[in-house]
């Protein structure tokens, strides 16, 4: 579907994209993540043919974006972070104009305009001036423009930026519905949004790919082995001594929890040790009831922060899917 091969983009001495390579498979939603200045928007602008690379190539459905730009661009719908709208037009006029720019025939254009108006739910405002629309409706009009002609691939740069919570939920639901017919690349700084919507995640930092995989795969690779408990007890030191006596536990830390007579416990088992049953019986014998017990989880936000810190190890990056 999309192949990005050894992509480089330099602006003078600054390298915005640094030998970036990845593939995008058909029929999935890809989350494209990275800190500000990581090279996300530059990469998307190269992929859509807005700017050229210094080195490398992008193949869209078998078409090189530089050698066969018309064929490649025909496969792509692009929504920039700032939608390219004409405020003195109505959405209907704008979409008809955009269909002409995309080279759609008159019958195809009419049918496509009607379809995208229905999909993006802008029928009620299609005859109002764009300048008078809310931010949410403007975003929908921009998205409608990207969908015109039903391209195989949609590239969406921060599609929910600046929207209120209700509008964000509406755009997310729309993106999910579009994924049934389109492959989608979604750039967002809202990590919960990516975790909820995307099938696959690409994380870049300093213009390089540092991790790729499903959110579940990345979580599994970086997941803490610790188990968290809250037990009913008076003395954290006694609780720590109890857990250190249990075979199969390599590390323990305890602290008084908020409520009275509760102790928070974090335990780390030895490699491949299943300590659940031993913990249960030890606590029963010591008359130390377990009020809560759960594995220590890790969110996409913590994964992102780990991988994009400048001190992140090369080994971690490779385990998370860095092909370099």
Secondary structure, 3 states (H helix, E strand, C coil): CEEEEEEEEEECCEEEEEEEEEEECCCCEEEEECCCCCCHHHHHHHHCCCCCCCEEEEEECCEECCCCHHHHHCCEEEECCCCCCCCCCEHHHHHHHHHHHCCCCHHHHHHHHHHHHHHCCCHHHCCCEHHHCCHHHHHHHHHHHHHCCCCCEEEEECCCCCCCHHHHHHHHHHHHHHCCCCEEEEECCCHHHHHHHCCEEEEEECCEEEEEECHHHHHHHHCCCEEEEEEECCCHHHHHHHHHCCCCEEEEEEEECCCCCEEEEEEEECCCCCCHHHHHHHHHHCCCCEEEEEECCCCHHHHHHHHHCCCCCHHHHHHCCCCC
